[in-house]
Amino acid sequence: MKSAGNDIVALRLVDKQRTSQFRFYSKILSAGEQGLYGQPQFAEMPFEKYVWLLWSVKESTYKYLKRTIPNLVFSPTKIIIQHIEIPLGLLKNKFEGIQWESTGCSEEFYSGMVIYGSHTFYFQSKISKEWIATVVNDNDNFENVCWGIQSIDHSGYFHQSKEVRTLLLNTLNSFFPGDLRVEKSPVGYPVIFKDLEDLHIPVSLAHDDLFVAYSFNHDPLLPSTK
C-alpha cells in the first residue's frame, strides 16, 4: 500500500541555544546521527539546522508509517537516518515568492535513506532561509511524488488548516478532476473524497508558523478520474 509523509519546520521559531543542548537533541538524534554531523560535508551547516533537518525527516517517516501502522507512537531516536547527501547546487534551494511546488523535477535536494525496524525509506529535503521541508517515499524514485510549500498570512491553527487544504486540493485537481474534499481518518491522517467515494490517494499535510506544505503520491496504479 502506497503512503505519503511530509513535514515543514519554520526556522524563525527554532531556539538555537535549546537545540544545541544535549538533553534536547539527544531525544531526537541517535548516537550514530550525532556522530554523522562530524563528517566534512556538514562543516558549513549550523548544528540547529542539522537537528531540525533530521527532525523533519523523522516526522515525515512517522506520518508515512502511521497510515499502515495506526497504533505507531512517534519515537524519533528509533527512526534512523543512515546517510545524507548534500546537493551540489545549494543555491537552488532558495524560496522566492509565496509558493513552491515539485512534481518529480530534476531539482537538487538533500537526500538519503531512513530505517525504522525492518522498513527502509528515502527522503528529499529542501532548506531555505525560512524553512526546512521534507518528503518521504518507499523507494528512491520520487517521480510520482508531488509536494509543495506556501507562505500564509496568519499562523493560527484554523487558518493553517484551511490554507494547506486549499493548496493541496488545487494541485490534486490537476491529477484527479472533480469536486474533492479532505477529511480526517480516525487515526488522524488526511483522506481524499469525491462525493462519498474514498479515492485512496495517499496525502500528507504539514504546517508551522507562516508556512503550509503538502505531499501526495500519484502512482499510476492509483485510481484516477481522468
Buried (B, 14 or more C-beta within 10 A) or exposed (E): EBBBBBBBBBBEEBEEEEBEEEEBBEEBBBEEBBEBBEEEEBEEBBBBBBBBBBBBBBBBBBBBBBBEBEEBEEEBBEBBBEEBEBBEEEEEBEBEEEEBBBBEEEEBBBBBBBBBEEBEBBBBBBBBEBBBBBBBBBEEEBEBBBBBBBBBEEBEEEBBBEBBBBBBBBBBEEBBEEEBEBEEEEEEBBBBBBEEEEBEBBBBBBBBBBBBBBBBBBEEEBEEEE
